[in-house]
């Protein structure tokens, strides 16, 4: 068997949306096109303030009985409460779905074959979901799979899923998200970016053709007037010297063209298997293209930009 890695995604939580008006409710709250999402499909998306600043990024999965939103555990309760405030008289039930599922990430060249041997089926296309027995399998960019295993009968499915694989901590999945160019907003970076800065429009998480949602007017104006000056980039940082703390979400970046004014911010960071750290960082496009970003100060370590897994537009 080829190299396979699994890990319990204990850093991620789930919010469930059920009811006959769940689709319209979510479509009016989120940046992604919820009405275009078919049963057993998933999409990335974001949730904004009325000023267009991102409060959360997420993976939204549509199932026959409703929708499940996956987001960091630290944001589950506040985002659930905020969304529930806007339900009003809509026929929607919002609930913590975490206790119903155990979430496992699977990666490696033989991941698809392993899933077929284990469950008899697997999703073939990115963002497809396959529902089988006591599990839901979702294929994500980067040749990765997430499996939601029902808590009611989890142990047998978990044993089969993890057999012959290398168990790794949630930080490994965070690194895979970084390498795939998928941002995760955390408490330290809430309200720091508009969706385009996080490339949500490039990963299918932002629609410019849908109707109103919180912050839509500002987000649309920035797009149609071409005023976007920052984008998210993939970069590498050397290992911290002398026991210095590793890079963290919210750390500021500096470039020679802007002097003491920050030219960007780290969105996510994870230890790289190749030593040092891989990061996603929102950077002024002018600084990223013509100058070298530095971590924390102009004298700080240099970020080496790496190719993103999808093309980056710097105009909108």
RAFENNOR-V970931 format. One record per run of one state. SS is the DSSP state (H for helix, E for strand, L for the rest). FROM is the first residue (numbers start at 1). LEN is the number of residues. If there is no record, write none. Layout:
# RAFENNOR-V970931
SS&FROM&LEN ; SS&FROM&LEN
This chain:
# RAFENNOR-V970931
L&1&4 ; E&5&4 ; L&9&3 ; E&12&7 ; L&19&3 ; H&22&6 ; L&28&2 ; E&30&1 ; L&31&3 ; H&34&3 ; L&37&4 ; E&41&8 ; L&49&5 ; E&54&10 ; L&64&2 ; E&66&7 ; H&73&13 ; L&86&7 ; E&93&4 ; L&97&1 ; H&98&3 ; E&101&7 ; L&108&3 ; H&111&9 ; L&120&8 ; E&128&5 ; L&133&2 ; E&135&6 ; L&141&3 ; E&144&7 ; H&151&12 ; L&163&3 ; E&166&2 ; L&168&2 ; H&170&10 ; L&180&7 ; H&187&3 ; L&190&5 ; H&195&4 ; L&199&17 ; H&216&9 ; L&225&5 ; E&230&8 ; L&238&14 ; E&252&3 ; L&255&1 ; H&256&3 ; L&259&3 ; E&262&10 ; L&272&5 ; E&277&8 ; H&285&6 ; L&291&3 ; E&294&2 ; L&296&6 ; E&302&1 ; L&303&1 ; E&304&3 ; L&307&10
